[in-house]
Amino acid sequence: MSEGTFVPVIGWGLWRSRAHPIAIAAASIARGGAAILELRCQAADAGDLETLLAVTGQEFTRQQTREHPLRFRVVVEGQRRQLKSPVLAEICHIGRELLRNAFQHANARQIEIEIRYRRSILCLHVRDDGQGIDAEILGGGRNGHWGLAGIRERANRIGAKLDFWSKPEAGTEVKLTVPALIAYAAAERAAGFSSFINHLMPFTRR
């Protein structure tokens, strides 16, 4: 996807390309959970983080029974990179738990995921305009509530940094930052090649 790509999901208009995975995901809602699960597996094989999280958000949106539908979207900045499979799995689990909290507890009108592909880092932002999270919960005073302990554990497992911001009646934002060498499959290959070249340099200078 190009920089600044907006991926509208339910309630925010139609995706321009019907062949795009997000458009396929939207169409699959009517066909039930089996189609969504199949798409999720296909996206996982392709390392497509935005599609996985968009489909997850669609699942939660479909479960809403409120009179006024909640708006959800995914925004992508930068050129998409293929992620290492173990890292992709952990980020998806984290993203799903954060979305679950926002949909079920935040009483929000809008929920947004922003994925930033940078050369040195991968950033995942999950934000809502809901009622906020109590400081005691964010500080770990109530273990297990909202799954925050599990989210922190998964972030630590992949060497990611996790930042929470929340204020009563002003919403919540969570930022997950993963170093490129940990997140991107190509970054590891590039680092290995660079190390190989540096190892050869003393011999080529003789």
Secondary structure, DSSP 8 states (H G I E B T S, - for coil): --TTEEEE-TTS---S-TTSHHHHHHHHGGG-HHHHHHHHHHHHHHT-HHHHHHHHHHHHHHT---SS--EEEEEEES----B-HHHHHHHHHHHHHHHHHHHHHS--SEEEEEEEE-SSEEEEEEEE-SS---HHHHTTSSTTGGGHHHHHHHHHHTT-EEEEEEETTTEEEEEEEEEHHHHBHHHHHHHHHHHHHHHHHHHHT-
